[in-house]
Amino acid sequence: MRTVSTVAFIGLGVMGGPMAGHLARQGLTLRVYNRTRAKADAWVNEYGGSAHASPKDAAAGADLVLSCVGNDNDVRDVITGEHGALSGMSQGTFLVDHTTASADLAQELAGACKLHGIGFLDAPVSGGQQGAINGALTIMCGGNDALFAHLEPVLNHYAKALTLMGPVGSGQLTKMVNQICVAGLVQSLSEGLHFAEQAGLDAHRVIDVLSKGAAGSWQMENRHQTMLAGDYDHGFAVDWMRKDLDICLSQARQLNAALPVTALVDQFYAEVQRQGGGRFDTSALLKRLQSTE
């Protein structure tokens, strides 16, 4: 398989920017595209490489194209659209999509790549903005064994855990499980903190005890202090979580899988949006409970 030395990175947001930065620091040549050109120019000023006017231009001459954008339609625009990356890629190159998107889209991209002789992995990530900055993301991949093994050294530059979950679409399905679990955990933590406050307990001391027992979780360890401070500017936004939960609930209908808690928490997030908190991070479920006091 083709050696990867030049990488095109499409989407330099709070996740993609740091991820691309890790690749540049490892000596790979980066060709970047971002919808807001100023952000791409700023990235190049910091890390080197070159900024381009379209995904097609960024992908031209790249061995590997990585994308990390917003939703299914954004991916279609930057990959298979009129000026999408696929139109600039050559046979024998590779595409990895890090966007949290639908499993149906992963199959769609795989089909388009196959027609062009391009290898494809769906590879959504978990770990948030801090995980991207620290190069400690969890990456869930869908695709074939040989391609995964070939690209593993590149993806490991920003991964803490990197796992092939099965054929194309399996990465996205695994990310859905992640979001289902996170939604329930954040709601439970919010209810627990709200209960502790209403009971007159020292909530910080409560969490110090509980985090060492069976109730402990990443959310508890990393979000309880900011939640109690009413600080909701830490990573993944409510608007994006609702996008992800919509994907989960749609997939569940296809699979005839029951997600009653996920559906309920999705509506709680809708309430946060109506209260003006769409850009708050997902731990803002506590703020919703406090507003009903």
N, C-alpha and C positions, 0 to 999 in steps of 0.2 A: 504494500500500500504506500501511497504517497507520503513522504516525510513532511511534517508540519513545521514550517519556519515562519510563514507569513499568515497572520490571522486578521480577518475582518470582524470587528465587533459592532453590532447594530443595536443601539439603545444604550445610552450612557446615564441612566437615572441613578437613584440611590443604590441600586444593586449592580447594574451593569458597569457604571463608572469604576468602582473599586475592583470589580472582577477583572476588567480589562487592564487595570493598573497592575495587578499581580502578574499578568502575562508579560506586560512590557518590562517589568523589573526582572523577569527571568530571561530577557534577551530576545524574545520573539519580536518580529516586526509587526506593528499594529497599524491597520487601516480602519478608521472609525467613521461611523455615521450616527448622527443624532438629529431628530426632527428640529430641535432648536440649535442652529449652527453655532451660536455663541458657546454653548456647552461643549460641543465637540472641539472648538478652537481652544477653549480653556483646558480641556483634558490634554490636548496635544502639547500645549505650553508646559504642562506639568510632567508628562510622561514621555513625550516624543511621539514618533510615528507621524501619520498624516490624516487630516480630516477631509471628508469627501462630500460632494453635493447630493448624492443619492446612495441608497443601498447597493444599487447596481455598480456604481463607480467604486465603492468601498470593496465590493466582493471581487472585482476584476484583479486577477493575479494572486488572489489569496488561496492558500491551501485548505484553510478551514474558515467557515463563517459561523459565528456565534451570534444569537439574537436573544435579547432580553427586553421585551416591550410590555404593553399593557394587557391586551386581550386578544381573542381570536381574530377579530377584524384588523387589529394593528399588525398582527403577525402576517396575515394575508397581504396587507399593504406593503410591508417591507421585504417580504420574501417572494411572493408570487404576483405582486402587482406590476403595473406597467414599467416602473423603474425599480422593481424589486431585485433582491440579491441574486435570485436564481437566474435571471437573465444575464448576469455578469459572471457567473461561475462556469468553470470548465469541467469536462468529464474527468472523473477520478478524484475530485475534491470532496469535501465533507461539510455537512450542515448539522449543527446542534442547536436546538431551540430550548433556551432556559426559561421561557415565559411559562407562567402557570396558565394553562389553556385547557381546552377540551381534548379528550382522547380521540374524538372524531377528527379534530384538526390535525392531530399527530398522524393519523392514517392518511389524511389528505396530503400532508406535506411529504410523507414517505412515498406516496404514489407519484407525486410530481418530481421528486428527486430521482426516483427509479427511471423515469422517462429520460432524464438527462445524464444518467450514469453517475449519480452523486450519492454518497453514503449519508444516511440520516439517523440521528438519535433524538428522541424527545427526552429532555433532561431538566425538569423543573427543580427548583432549589428551595431549601428551608434553612432558616437561621437568621433571617432579617438583615437589616442594614449593617448591624454590628458584625454579623457573621461574614458578610461580604468584605467589610473593611479588614477584618482579622484573617481573611483567607480560611475561614472555618465553617464553610457551608456544608450542609447535607444535600447530596445530589442523587436523585432517583431517576434512573435511566431506562428507556425502552429502546430495543434494537437488537442487532445480532451480536453474538459473542466476539467475533473477530474484530468488528469495527469498534466495539467498546474497548477491547484490549488495546487496540492501536491508539485510541484517543485518550485513554486513561491517564497517561503521564501529563498531558496538557491540562486536562480538567482538574487534576490533583493540585495544581498550583493555587487554587482557591477553595479546595475541599477539605473538610475534616473527615467526611465519610462519603464514599462514592460507590454506588451499588447498581448493578444491572438487575432490574426487577423482572425482566421477561421481554417478549417481543414489543414492537412499536406500540405505543399507547400505554404500556405498563407503568412508565414513569409518571405520566399524568394521572393515572388511576391511583397510584400510590400517594401522590401529592393530595388528591382528594381525601384520602383517608387521613392524612396529616391535618388538613383543614377542618375536617369533621371533629377530630379529637381536640384540636386547639379551641374550637368554638365552645365545646362543652366545658373544657378546663377553665377558660377565662370566665365563663358565666358562673361556674361553681366558686371560683376564687372571689369574684365580685360579691356573690351572695354571702360568702363566709366573712369577708372583710366588713360588709355592711352590717351583718349580724353582730360582729364583734364590737363595732362602733355603737350600735344601738344598745348593746348590753353593758356599755360602759367599760369594756375591757381595753387594755393597752394593746392595740392591734399589732404593733411592731413586736411586742413580746409574744403574742399569740403565734405569729408567723415564725418567730425564732424557734419556738417549740415544735410547731407542726411540720416545719420544713425538714426536720430530722426524722420524721416518722412516715407512715404510709400515705399521708396526704401530700407529701412533697412533690414538686414538679418544677420544670424550668420556668414556667410562668410565675409560680410562687416566688422562686428565688430571685428572678430578674425584674419582676414588675410590681411587687407589692409596695415597695417604697414610693415609687412614682405615683402609683394609684392613690395611695393614702395622702400624698401631697397634692393631688388634683392636677398632676402634670401628665398630659396626654400627648406629648410630642416625641414619641420614642418608637419610630419605625413604622410598621405596616399599618396603613390607614384603613378606617372603617369602610370607606368607599371601595377599596380594593378587596377587602374581606367579603363584602356583599357580592362582588363580582365572582369571587371564588366559590362562595356558598351556592350561588345560582348554578354554577357548573356542577357542583356536587349533587344538588337536588335534581337537576335535569338528568344526570347520569343515573341517579338512584331510580328515577321513574323508568328509565330504559331497562334497568336490571331488576325491577320489582323489589328493590331493597327499601326497607322502612327506616327513615331518618327523622323521627319525631322531635328529638331534642335539637337537632341541627336546624330543622324548619322553624322551631320556636325561637332559637337564638338569632336566626336570620331576621326575624321580625323585631326582635329587641334592637338589633343593629339599625333597622329601618327607623325605629324611634329615635335613636341617637342622631341619625341623619336629619330627621325632621327638626330636631333641637339645634341644628347647625353644627353638628360634630362630625361631618363626613370626613374631615381631614385629621380628626383625632386618631391616635393609634387604637388598636383593637381592645385595649384594656379599659376603654371608656365605658364599658358596660357598668362599671361601678358608679360612674357619674349619673347614668340613667336611673339607677336605684336611689341614689341620694336625692335626685330631683323629685322623687315621689314622696319624700318624707313629709 
